[in-house]
Amino acid sequence: MQVPGLLQKYKGCLATRNFDEAEKINKEINYFITNEINTTREMLEGFADDLDEADRFEESIPVYFAAASLFEKEGRLGAMKWGGMHGANKKMIARDDAMKEVVKRHVIPLMHDIKNQMLEVTSVSENSKCRWLSLVLEYISDSEALVGNDAAAKETWDESRVWKKRWEGVGGVNRRMSNQEK
């Protein structure tokens, strides 16, 4: 099955709250996109943004996830796709309050999975890792707050502050990052 068919199947799983199947399909989409298709993270982010702008928020989630995976696979970090995932979360919930369950039980765990993958990337500077992890954790915290999980949001926010302080400690606040660090 090609990516468009998988995205439709994924969306159906979210609609029926079949999160285990949605997770399997997300992994299949992620593998296919990051290993079988000759694409760039910029193209993936553009595709995810296009899905998002077309009110196809549910389908944008696995594409943003694949873009994040491709970044990490290349030994790089970045937070743009995280803003996209968080934005999709906000839009899904604004459209249908029942989507809070989808965000809480499925999307936020995906965001934490990618954050954990970011922790394993060793080919970036400490400055870069601290900066991006701080930002990513802020997006996750904001999404947790969206679904009313205030305790988790506070814990994640506190973790983001730890990374921000580490970033400040390695001189991250007063200088811009080079393209190589991004």
Residue pairs with C-beta under 8 A, 6 or more apart in sequence:
1 9
3 29
3 32
3 33
3 37
6 25
6 28
6 29
6 32
6 62
7 29
7 51
7 59
7 62
7 63
8 59
9 25
10 22
10 25
10 26
10 29
10 58
10 59
10 61
10 62
11 56
11 58
11 59
13 19
13 21
13 22
13 25
14 22
14 58
14 102
14 106
15 58
17 101
17 102
17 105
19 102
19 105
19 106
22 106
23 106
25 62
26 61
26 62
26 65
26 110
29 62
29 63
29 65
29 66
30 62
30 65
30 66
30 69
33 39
33 44
33 63
33 66
33 70
34 66
34 69
34 70
34 73
39 70
40 70
41 67
41 70
41 71
41 74
41 78
41 81
44 63
44 64
44 66
44 67
44 70
44 81
45 64
45 67
45 80
45 81
45 84
47 63
48 60
48 63
48 64
48 67
48 81
48 84
49 60
49 84
51 57
51 59
51 60
51 63
52 60
52 84
52 87
52 88
52 91
55 91
55 95
57 88
57 91
57 92
57 95
58 88
58 92
58 102
60 84
60 85
60 88
61 85
61 88
61 107
61 110
64 81
64 82
64 84
64 85
64 88
65 81
65 85
65 110
65 114
67 81
68 78
68 81
68 82
68 114
68 117
69 114
69 117
71 77
71 78
71 81
72 114
72 117
72 118
72 120
72 121
75 121
75 122
75 123
75 124
76 121
76 123
76 124
76 182
77 118
77 121
77 124
77 128
77 129
77 132
77 133
77 182
78 132
78 182
79 132
79 135
79 136
79 139
82 111
82 114
82 135
82 136
82 139
82 140
83 139
85 107
85 110
85 111
85 139
85 143
86 139
86 140
86 142
86 143
88 107
89 103
89 107
89 143
89 146
90 146
92 99
92 102
92 103
93 99
93 100
93 103
93 146
93 147
100 146
100 147
100 148
101 147
103 143
103 146
103 147
104 144
104 147
104 149
107 143
108 140
108 143
108 144
108 147
108 149
111 136
111 139
111 140
111 143
112 140
114 136
115 133
115 136
115 137
115 140
118 129
118 132
118 133
118 136
119 133
121 129
124 181
125 170
125 181
126 166
126 170
127 167
127 170
127 171
127 172
127 177
127 181
128 177
128 181
128 182
130 163
130 164
130 166
130 167
130 170
130 172
131 163
131 167
131 172
131 177
133 160
133 163
134 160
134 161
134 163
134 164
134 167
135 160
136 160
137 156
137 157
137 159
137 160
137 163
138 157
138 160
140 156
141 153
141 154
141 156
141 157
141 160
142 153
144 150
144 152
144 153
144 156
145 153
167 173
